[in-house]
Amino acid sequence: MTSPRLSWPASRGGRGALIVVIGGVIGLAVVLGTPRLGEAAPEVGVFEVAGGWGYRVTVEGGPTIRQPHVPAVAGIAPFASREDALRTGRLVAERLANGQSPTVTPDDLARLGVAP
């Protein structure tokens, strides 16, 4: 006895089901990775320190980053202006909101126009 052979149209059902499953997994990943209404975005604030400014990024239900000096440069010096601290804090908040590392590099500071 030989087993029945499936012709191409009959075997497409398996492929179609696989496509539906893969599409569902991709859709679920997009939905779960998208911020939902009611989720608070990180909040950015600035504060004065001796000789300049620093920033604070607060994530609801998560960590607070308090940065009293310019990161990614040699030495310990505060931000020269409130605006420099705020721009850098906003970059960190944006990265956190996007699930990225909040690390600031010297190139980031140059793009933001923040002088060390």
Backbone as CSV, one residue per row, in Angstrom:
resi,resn,N_x,N_y,N_z,CA_x,CA_y,CA_z,C_x,C_y,C_z
1,MET,0.825,-1.171,0.000,0.000,0.000,0.000,0.881,1.250,0.000
2,THR,0.546,2.157,-0.811,1.293,3.408,-0.844,0.483,4.483,-0.153
3,SER,1.217,5.380,0.477,0.517,6.471,1.160,0.050,7.486,0.124
4,PRO,-1.054,8.152,0.400,-1.549,9.133,-0.563,-0.581,10.312,-0.656
5,ARG,-0.405,10.793,-1.821,0.480,11.927,-2.054,-0.339,13.202,-2.125
6,LEU,0.102,14.179,-1.375,-0.614,15.457,-1.401,-0.123,16.285,-2.576
7,SER,-1.045,16.852,-3.255,-0.655,17.734,-4.351,-0.377,19.119,-3.777
8,TRP,0.244,19.978,-4.541,0.655,21.296,-4.078,-0.485,22.110,-3.470
9,PRO,-1.649,22.205,-4.097,-2.717,23.002,-3.494,-3.138,22.468,-2.132
10,ALA,-3.127,21.176,-1.932,-3.554,20.624,-0.652,-2.517,20.892,0.429
11,SER,-1.238,20.975,0.076,-0.195,21.190,1.080,-0.032,22.664,1.432
12,ARG,-0.687,23.538,0.702,-0.578,24.986,0.980,-1.193,25.362,2.303
13,GLY,-2.122,24.574,2.795,-2.757,24.894,4.069,-1.738,25.020,5.187
14,GLY,-0.744,24.167,5.199,0.313,24.235,6.204,1.125,25.508,6.087
15,ARG,1.416,25.900,4.867,2.174,27.135,4.652,1.362,28.355,5.063
16,GLY,0.104,28.345,4.733,-0.763,29.464,5.102,-0.870,29.609,6.609
17,ALA,-0.978,28.484,7.308,-1.056,28.521,8.769,0.242,29.060,9.349
18,LEU,1.366,28.652,8.774,2.656,29.137,9.246,2.765,30.647,9.059
19,ILE,2.306,31.147,7.936,2.342,32.592,7.677,1.470,33.330,8.687
20,VAL,0.296,32.778,8.991,-0.587,33.404,9.974,0.077,33.432,11.346
21,VAL,0.724,32.345,11.748,1.394,32.287,13.049,2.535,33.297,13.110
22,ILE,3.355,33.339,12.058,4.475,34.290,12.036,3.950,35.723,12.068
23,GLY,2.914,36.021,11.307,2.316,37.360,11.330,1.781,37.717,12.708
24,GLY,1.171,36.746,13.367,0.649,36.982,14.713,1.753,37.278,15.707
25,VAL,2.859,36.542,15.620,3.985,36.776,16.526,4.572,38.171,16.302
26,ILE,4.734,38.556,15.045,5.263,39.886,14.736,4.307,40.972,15.243
27,GLY,3.025,40.787,15.011,2.036,41.758,15.492,2.051,41.884,17.006
28,LEU,2.155,40.771,17.703,2.201,40.784,19.164,3.443,41.511,19.660
29,ALA,4.575,41.280,19.011,5.811,41.963,19.400,5.687,43.470,19.228
30,VAL,5.053,43.903,18.153,4.870,45.340,17.923,3.959,45.936,18.983
31,VAL,2.860,45.266,19.291,1.912,45.774,20.287,2.553,45.842,21.664
32,LEU,3.277,44.800,22.058,3.892,44.788,23.383,5.036,45.776,23.491
33,GLY,5.690,46.083,22.394,6.804,47.013,22.414,6.400,48.468,22.294
34,THR,5.146,48.734,22.032,4.658,50.097,21.868,4.151,50.637,23.196
35,PRO,4.579,51.849,23.586,4.066,52.411,24.831,2.548,52.528,24.793
36,ARG,1.915,52.209,25.891,0.471,52.263,25.964,0.006,53.573,26.603
37,LEU,-1.209,53.948,26.298,-1.782,55.123,26.945,-1.761,54.897,28.446
38,GLY,-1.442,55.919,29.181,-1.392,55.792,30.629,0.010,55.513,31.142
39,GLU,0.916,55.052,30.287,2.295,54.869,30.701,2.963,56.236,30.655
40,ALA,3.561,56.600,31.750,4.177,57.918,31.827,5.539,57.914,31.150
41,ALA,5.809,58.948,30.401,7.126,59.130,29.796,8.086,59.576,30.890
42,PRO,9.370,59.310,30.728,10.342,59.794,31.714,10.243,61.311,31.857
43,GLU,10.394,61.778,33.086,10.345,63.215,33.355,11.762,63.740,33.532
44,VAL,12.019,64.924,32.979,13.343,65.533,33.036,13.268,66.817,33.854
45,GLY,14.220,66.984,34.736,14.318,68.209,35.514,15.771,68.626,35.617
46,VAL,16.003,69.877,35.924,17.365,70.361,36.125,17.481,70.908,37.543
47,PHE,18.705,70.952,38.037,18.942,71.482,39.380,20.306,72.157,39.401
48,GLU,20.417,73.115,40.301,21.678,73.841,40.442,22.639,73.058,41.309
49,VAL,23.903,73.115,40.917,24.991,72.554,41.714,26.067,73.634,41.810
50,ALA,27.055,73.420,42.642,28.130,74.404,42.783,28.805,74.619,41.428
51,GLY,28.695,75.805,40.908,29.368,76.158,39.667,28.617,75.843,38.384
52,GLY,27.371,75.386,38.471,26.653,75.097,37.237,25.344,74.364,37.457
53,TRP,25.068,73.400,36.567,23.778,72.714,36.545,23.941,71.208,36.384
54,GLY,22.911,70.470,36.772,22.834,69.036,36.558,21.427,68.702,36.092
55,TYR,21.190,67.432,35.760,19.845,67.016,35.355,19.426,65.770,36.112
56,ARG,18.115,65.559,36.118,17.507,64.394,36.766,16.463,63.837,35.806
57,VAL,16.477,62.517,35.618,15.480,61.843,34.789,14.796,60.825,35.685
58,THR,13.478,60.956,35.804,12.703,60.059,36.652,11.772,59.236,35.781
59,VAL,11.800,57.920,36.014,10.931,57.004,35.293,9.935,56.445,36.295
60,GLU,8.637,56.593,35.989,7.607,56.109,36.901,7.797,54.618,37.151
61,GLY,7.888,54.254,38.433,8.051,52.855,38.784,9.440,52.319,38.497
62,GLY,10.364,53.196,38.196,11.713,52.747,37.862,12.755,53.640,38.511
63,PRO,13.936,53.625,37.951,15.039,54.369,38.560,14.960,55.868,38.304
64,THR,15.687,56.587,39.121,15.896,58.012,38.902,17.373,58.192,38.610
65,ILE,17.660,58.899,37.527,19.049,59.201,37.193,19.308,60.634,37.628
66,ARG,20.304,60.820,38.466,20.686,62.154,38.931,22.114,62.380,38.453
67,GLN,22.288,63.328,37.556,23.587,63.579,36.937,24.033,65.004,37.244
68,PRO,24.870,65.186,38.270,25.277,66.533,38.664,26.434,67.107,37.850
69,HIS,27.007,66.304,36.946,28.127,66.788,36.134,28.019,66.251,34.708
70,VAL,28.805,66.821,33.812,28.779,66.425,32.405,29.346,65.007,32.294
71,PRO,28.558,64.066,31.747,29.063,62.699,31.588,29.955,62.581,30.352
72,ALA,30.697,61.500,30.279,31.476,61.131,29.090,32.668,62.039,28.805
73,VAL,33.081,62.817,29.789,34.268,63.654,29.614,35.184,63.455,30.824
74,ALA,36.450,63.713,30.614,37.413,63.585,31.708,37.150,64.657,32.758
75,GLY,37.332,64.294,33.998,37.138,65.246,35.082,35.684,65.311,35.517
76,ILE,35.467,66.111,36.528,34.116,66.279,37.057,33.790,67.763,37.013
77,ALA,32.908,68.131,36.092,32.511,69.524,35.936,31.012,69.569,35.682
78,PRO,30.324,70.536,36.285,28.884,70.658,36.038,28.627,71.201,34.635
79,PHE,27.367,71.100,34.218,26.969,71.712,32.947,27.084,73.215,33.102
80,ALA,27.569,73.886,32.062,27.767,75.330,32.101,26.451,76.097,32.139
81,SER,25.403,75.530,31.528,24.123,76.238,31.498,22.973,75.289,31.805
82,ARG,21.882,75.877,32.208,20.650,75.127,32.466,20.204,74.411,31.182
83,GLU,20.324,75.109,30.047,19.893,74.561,28.760,20.717,73.336,28.361
84,ASP,22.042,73.379,28.604,22.889,72.224,28.298,22.457,71.004,29.106
85,ALA,22.203,71.218,30.388,21.763,70.114,31.251,20.410,69.579,30.785
86,LEU,19.502,70.470,30.428,18.169,70.063,29.992,18.223,69.279,28.674
87,ARG,19.014,69.748,27.701,19.139,69.028,26.425,19.689,67.620,26.641
88,THR,20.689,67.501,27.495,21.286,66.192,27.753,20.296,65.292,28.490
89,GLY,19.590,65.848,29.462,18.574,65.072,30.173,17.461,64.590,29.261
90,ARG,17.066,65.424,28.314,16.029,65.014,27.353,16.505,63.876,26.457
91,LEU,17.773,63.905,26.080,18.327,62.808,25.282,18.268,61.499,26.076
92,VAL,18.663,61.545,27.327,18.624,60.351,28.187,17.188,59.858,28.338
93,ALA,16.250,60.767,28.566,14.838,60.386,28.716,14.303,59.751,27.436
94,GLU,14.662,60.313,26.298,14.216,59.763,25.009,14.737,58.339,24.821
95,ARG,15.985,58.134,25.168,16.559,56.790,25.033,15.866,55.800,25.965
96,LEU,15.606,56.204,27.188,14.905,55.318,28.111,13.508,54.983,27.598
97,ALA,12.812,55.984,27.078,11.460,55.768,26.553,11.462,54.798,25.373
98,ASN,12.576,54.762,24.632,12.696,53.873,23.470,13.354,52.540,23.814
99,GLY,13.579,52.302,25.110,14.172,51.038,25.533,15.654,50.927,25.235
100,GLN,16.312,52.051,25.053,17.743,52.065,24.744,18.551,52.359,25.997
101,SER,19.846,52.151,25.897,20.754,52.491,26.991,20.792,54.012,27.143
102,PRO,20.789,54.503,28.376,20.834,55.954,28.583,22.238,56.544,28.511
103,THR,23.214,55.741,28.146,24.608,56.193,28.101,24.768,57.375,27.149
104,VAL,25.510,58.387,27.598,25.797,59.576,26.800,27.271,59.507,26.389
105,THR,27.534,59.738,25.114,28.902,59.694,24.596,29.401,61.103,24.280
106,PRO,30.708,61.254,24.093,31.225,62.564,23.671,30.598,63.035,22.356
107,ASP,30.327,62.096,21.435,29.665,62.471,20.166,28.261,63.013,20.415
108,ASP,27.542,62.413,21.375,26.211,62.921,21.723,26.313,64.362,22.207
109,LEU,27.262,64.622,23.077,27.439,65.978,23.610,27.753,66.968,22.497
110,ALA,28.599,66.559,21.551,28.941,67.443,20.426,27.707,67.732,19.581
111,ARG,26.897,66.690,19.301,25.659,66.889,18.520,24.700,67.831,19.230
112,LEU,24.661,67.748,20.554,23.759,68.608,21.324,24.323,70.018,21.505
113,GLY,25.580,70.205,21.168,26.216,71.506,21.352,26.582,71.771,22.799
114,VAL,26.807,70.702,23.557,27.158,70.831,24.975,28.675,70.821,25.081
115,ALA,29.220,71.895,25.585,30.679,71.995,25.742,31.072,71.352,27.070
116,PRO,32.118,70.537,27.035,32.581,69.916,28.294,33.204,70.913,29.245
